[in-house]
Amino acid sequence: MARKKKQKNLFEKFANWATIATGSSVAFVSAVSVVILWAAYGPIAKYSQTWQLIINTGTTIITFLMVFLIQKSQNKDSKAIHLKLNELLASHQGASNRMVDIEDLSEKELDQLHKFYVKLAELAEEEDDITCTHSIDAAEENHATKLSGYKLKEHYVRNKKNRSKANH
């Protein structure tokens, strides 16, 4: 199945381009070059207030704009990561679906969940055998259980029929 690219608005295209461009080696070398040129121009400008104002104004404006660009990029990455984790939780038969979208919980509720998982980790450390709760046998059993459940589902049966028709 070919993957269709969604139309991105102008800001989205610019933000993606700017994130890539400003995170490159060329951008870093360019910034260092600007600072070196500015510093070299200092003696010619007699280290005047205007000379200082040029670098201060330039760096302030760039920093101000970069804060928003970085935040946009982080928000997008964070959302993508959350969606991937939500997919893993939703697809794993033994996982709790209550963990999907826990980022909407309050700090107090997150602390409570954290204490729960710390307790689970402490209990796991008390086990003598590392394969006790994460053994290959348990993984194979989980896979067989999931597979047997999927084999009964309509979409699995339909896809299996379609694959066998395509192979003939």
KEKE-3310 file (N, C-alpha, C; in steps of 0.2 Angstrom, whole numbers, plus 5000, padded with zeros to 4 digits):
npx = (5004:5003:5010:5001:5006:5001:4994:5003:5002:5008:5016:5019:5027:5038:5042:5047:5057:5066:5069:5077:5087:5092:5098:5109:5126:5131:5123:5128:5142:5140:5135:5146:5155:5149:5150:5164:5167:5161:5168:5180:5178:5177:5189:5190:5177:5180:5175:5163:5147:5137:5142:5142:5129:5124:5127:5121:5107:5105:5107:5098:5085:5086:5087:5074:5065:5069:5066:5052:5051:5059:5050:5039:5044:5047:5034:5028:5036:5034:5021:5020:5028:5020:5009:5014:5018:5005:4999:5006:5003:4989:4989:4994:4990:4990:4992:4988:4974:4971:4983:4984:4985:4989:4996:4988:4984:4985:4999:4999:4992:5000:5012:5007:5005:5018:5024:5017:5023:5037:5036:5032:5044:5053:5048:5051:5065:5067:5065:5073:5077:5080:5073:5061:5049:5050:5052:5057:5048:5036:5034:5032:5020:5012:5012:5006:4993:4988:4988:4979:4968:4967:4965:4952:4945:4936:4943:4956:4953:4948:4959:4968:4961:4962:4976:4979:4972:4979:4991:4988)
npy = (4994:5010:5025:5039:5056:5069:5085:5099:5113:5130:5135:5123:5117:5126:5126:5113:5113:5123:5118:5107:5113:5122:5114:5108:5105:5115:5126:5128:5131:5142:5151:5152:5158:5170:5176:5176:5185:5196:5199:5201:5213:5222:5230:5238:5245:5251:5245:5250:5255:5253:5243:5232:5232:5227:5213:5209:5212:5204:5191:5190:5191:5180:5170:5172:5168:5155:5148:5146:5139:5127:5123:5120:5109:5100:5098:5091:5080:5074:5071:5062:5051:5048:5043:5032:5025:5023:5015:5003:5000:4998:4987:4977:4963:4960:4973:4988:4997:5009:5016:5023:5039:5045:5056:5067:5066:5073:5080:5074:5062:5056:5054:5045:5034:5032:5028:5016:5008:5008:5000:4988:4986:4984:4972:4964:4964:4956:4943:4928:4922:4929:4926:4923:4931:4936:4927:4917:4906:4911:4922:4916:4909:4920:4925:4914:4914:4927:4925:4915:4921:4931:4924:4920:4932:4942:4951:4945:4932:4936:4943:4932:4924:4933:4933:4920:4919:4928:4922:4911)
npz = (5000:4995:5003:5007:5006:5017:5015:5019:5029:5025:5036:5043:5034:5033:5046:5047:5038:5043:5056:5052:5045:5054:5063:5058:5053:5045:5048:5061:5059:5051:5060:5070:5061:5058:5071:5072:5062:5067:5078:5073:5067:5077:5081:5071:5072:5083:5095:5098:5105:5096:5088:5098:5100:5088:5088:5100:5097:5086:5091:5101:5094:5085:5095:5102:5091:5089:5100:5099:5087:5091:5101:5094:5086:5096:5102:5091:5090:5102:5102:5092:5098:5109:5102:5096:5107:5113:5103:5105:5118:5116:5107:5114:5122:5136:5142:5151:5146:5152:5153:5142:5136:5148:5150:5152:5165:5182:5191:5204:5202:5193:5201:5210:5202:5198:5210:5212:5201:5205:5216:5210:5203:5214:5219:5209:5209:5220:5216:5212:5200:5184:5173:5177:5177:5164:5154:5140:5137:5143:5135:5122:5126:5128:5115:5108:5114:5110:5096:5094:5098:5089:5077:5077:5074:5063:5053:5053:5047:5035:5029:5028:5019:5008:5006:5003:4990:4983:4982:4973)
capx = (5000:5007:5008:5000:5008:4996:4996:5005:5002:5015:5020:5022:5033:5043:5045:5051:5063:5070:5072:5082:5092:5096:5101:5114:5133:5132:5121:5133:5148:5138:5134:5153:5158:5146:5153:5171:5167:5159:5173:5186:5176:5177:5194:5188:5172:5182:5171:5157:5140:5133:5145:5139:5121:5123:5127:5116:5101:5104:5106:5091:5080:5087:5085:5067:5062:5071:5062:5045:5053:5060:5044:5034:5047:5046:5027:5026:5039:5031:5014:5021:5030:5014:5004:5017:5017:4998:4998:5009:4998:4982:4989:4997:4984:4991:4994:4982:4972:4971:4989:4984:4984:4990:4999:4982:4983:4988:5005:4998:4990:5007:5016:5004:5007:5025:5025:5015:5028:5043:5034:5033:5052:5056:5046:5054:5071:5067:5065:5080:5078:5078:5068:5054:5043:5051:5055:5055:5042:5030:5033:5029:5014:5008:5011:5001:4986:4986:4987:4973:4962:4966:4963:4944:4943:4934:4948:4961:4951:4947:4965:4971:4958:4964:4983:4979:4969:4984:4996:4987)
capy = (5000:5017:5029:5046:5062:5074:5092:5102:5121:5134:5136:5117:5116:5130:5124:5107:5115:5127:5113:5103:5118:5125:5109:5106:5107:5121:5131:5129:5134:5149:5155:5153:5162:5177:5178:5178:5191:5202:5200:5204:5220:5226:5235:5243:5249:5254:5242:5255:5253:5250:5236:5228:5231:5222:5206:5208:5212:5198:5185:5190:5190:5173:5166:5172:5164:5148:5146:5144:5133:5121:5120:5116:5103:5095:5096:5086:5074:5071:5068:5056:5046:5046:5039:5026:5021:5021:5009:4998:4998:4996:4981:4972:4960:4961:4980:4991:5003:5015:5020:5027:5046:5047:5063:5071:5066:5078:5078:5070:5056:5053:5052:5039:5029:5031:5024:5009:5005:5008:4994:4983:4985:4981:4965:4960:4963:4951:4937:4925:4921:4935:4924:4921:4935:4938:4921:4915:4902:4916:4926:4911:4908:4926:4925:4909:4916:4932:4923:4911:4926:4935:4919:4920:4939:4943:4954:4940:4927:4939:4944:4926:4922:4937:4931:4914:4920:4932:4917:4906)
capz = (5000:4995:5009:5005:5010:5019:5013:5025:5028:5024:5042:5044:5029:5035:5053:5046:5034:5048:5061:5049:5043:5060:5067:5054:5054:5041:5052:5067:5056:5049:5067:5072:5056:5060:5077:5071:5058:5071:5083:5069:5065:5083:5081:5066:5074:5090:5100:5100:5107:5090:5087:5103:5099:5082:5090:5105:5094:5081:5094:5104:5089:5083:5101:5102:5086:5089:5106:5096:5083:5095:5105:5089:5085:5102:5103:5086:5091:5108:5100:5088:5102:5113:5098:5095:5114:5114:5099:5108:5123:5113:5104:5118:5126:5143:5144:5153:5141:5156:5153:5136:5137:5155:5151:5154:5173:5186:5194:5210:5200:5190:5206:5213:5197:5199:5216:5210:5197:5209:5220:5205:5202:5220:5220:5203:5212:5225:5212:5211:5193:5180:5168:5181:5174:5157:5151:5133:5138:5144:5128:5117:5128:5126:5107:5106:5116:5106:5089:5094:5099:5082:5072:5077:5072:5056:5049:5052:5043:5028:5026:5027:5013:5003:5005:4999:4984:4979:4981:4968)
cpx = (5004:5005:5007:5002:5002:4999:4998:5004:5008:5019:5023:5028:5039:5047:5049:5058:5068:5073:5077:5088:5096:5099:5107:5121:5134:5129:5125:5139:5146:5138:5141:5156:5156:5149:5160:5172:5166:5164:5179:5184:5176:5182:5192:5182:5173:5178:5166:5151:5136:5136:5143:5132:5120:5122:5122:5109:5100:5103:5100:5085:5080:5084:5077:5063:5063:5067:5055:5046:5055:5054:5040:5037:5046:5039:5025:5030:5036:5024:5015:5024:5024:5010:5007:5016:5010:4996:5001:5005:4992:4983:4992:4991:4984:4992:4987:4980:4971:4977:4989:4982:4985:4994:4994:4981:4987:4995:5004:4996:4996:5011:5014:5006:5014:5027:5023:5020:5035:5042:5035:5040:5055:5054:5050:5062:5072:5067:5072:5082:5075:5073:5061:5048:5044:5054:5053:5049:5036:5029:5030:5022:5009:5007:5005:4994:4984:4984:4980:4967:4961:4963:4955:4941:4941:4940:4954:4959:4950:4954:4969:4968:4961:4972:4983:4976:4975:4990:4995:4987)
cpy = (5006:5021:5036:5051:5067:5081:5095:5110:5124:5134:5129:5115:5120:5128:5117:5108:5118:5123:5109:5107:5120:5120:5105:5108:5114:5127:5133:5133:5141:5153:5157:5158:5169:5180:5180:5184:5197:5204:5203:5211:5224:5231:5240:5248:5252:5251:5246:5251:5250:5244:5231:5226:5227:5215:5204:5207:5206:5192:5184:5189:5182:5168:5166:5168:5157:5145:5143:5138:5127:5119:5117:5110:5098:5093:5090:5080:5070:5068:5062:5050:5044:5042:5032:5021:5019:5015:5003:4995:4995:4989:4975:4969:4961:4968:4983:4997:5009:5019:5024:5034:5048:5054:5068:5071:5072:5075:5073:5063:5052:5051:5046:5033:5027:5026:5016:5005:5004:5001:4988:4981:4982:4974:4961:4959:4958:4944:4934:4924:4926:4933:4922:4925:4937:4933:4920:4911:4907:4920:4922:4910:4914:4926:4920:4911:4922:4930:4919:4915:4929:4930:4919:4927:4939:4946:4949:4935:4930:4940:4938:4923:4926:4935:4925:4915:4924:4927:4912:4909)
cpz = (5000:5000:5006:5009:5011:5017:5019:5024:5027:5030:5044:5040:5031:5041:5052:5043:5039:5053:5058:5048:5049:5064:5063:5056:5051:5045:5058:5064:5054:5055:5069:5067:5057:5066:5076:5067:5062:5076:5079:5067:5071:5083:5076:5068:5081:5096:5103:5102:5101:5088:5091:5102:5093:5084:5095:5102:5090:5085:5098:5100:5087:5089:5102:5097:5087:5095:5103:5091:5086:5099:5100:5087:5090:5103:5098:5088:5097:5106:5096:5093:5106:5109:5097:5101:5115:5109:5102:5114:5121:5110:5108:5123:5133:5146:5146:5148:5145:5156:5146:5138:5145:5156:5153:5162:5176:5189:5200:5207:5197:5195:5210:5208:5197:5205:5215:5206:5201:5214:5216:5204:5208:5221:5214:5206:5217:5222:5211:5204:5188:5175:5171:5178:5167:5153:5144:5133:5139:5138:5123:5119:5126:5119:5105:5108:5112:5099:5089:5095:5092:5077:5071:5075:5065:5051:5048:5047:5036:5025:5024:5020:5007:5001:5001:4992:4980:4978:4975:4961)
residu = (MET:ALA:ARG:LYS:LYS:LYS:GLN:LYS:ASN:LEU:PHE:GLU:LYS:PHE:ALA:ASN:TRP:ALA:THR:ILE:ALA:THR:GLY:SER:SER:VAL:ALA:PHE:VAL:SER:ALA:VAL:SER:VAL:VAL:ILE:LEU:TRP:ALA:ALA:TYR:GLY:PRO:ILE:ALA:LYS:TYR:SER:GLN:THR:TRP:GLN:LEU:ILE:ILE:ASN:THR:GLY:THR:THR:ILE:ILE:THR:PHE:LEU:MET:VAL:PHE:LEU:ILE:GLN:LYS:SER:GLN:ASN:LYS:ASP:SER:LYS:ALA:ILE:HIS:LEU:LYS:LEU:ASN:GLU:LEU:LEU:ALA:SER:HIS:GLN:GLY:ALA:SER:ASN:ARG:MET:VAL:ASP:ILE:GLU:ASP:LEU:SER:GLU:LYS:GLU:LEU:ASP:GLN:LEU:HIS:LYS:PHE:TYR:VAL:LYS:LEU:ALA:GLU:LEU:ALA:GLU:GLU:GLU:ASP:ASP:ILE:THR:CYS:THR:HIS:SER:ILE:ASP:ALA:ALA:GLU:GLU:ASN:HIS:ALA:THR:LYS:LEU:SER:GLY:TYR:LYS:LEU:LYS:GLU:HIS:TYR:VAL:ARG:ASN:LYS:LYS:ASN:ARG:SER:LYS:ALA:ASN:HIS)
# end
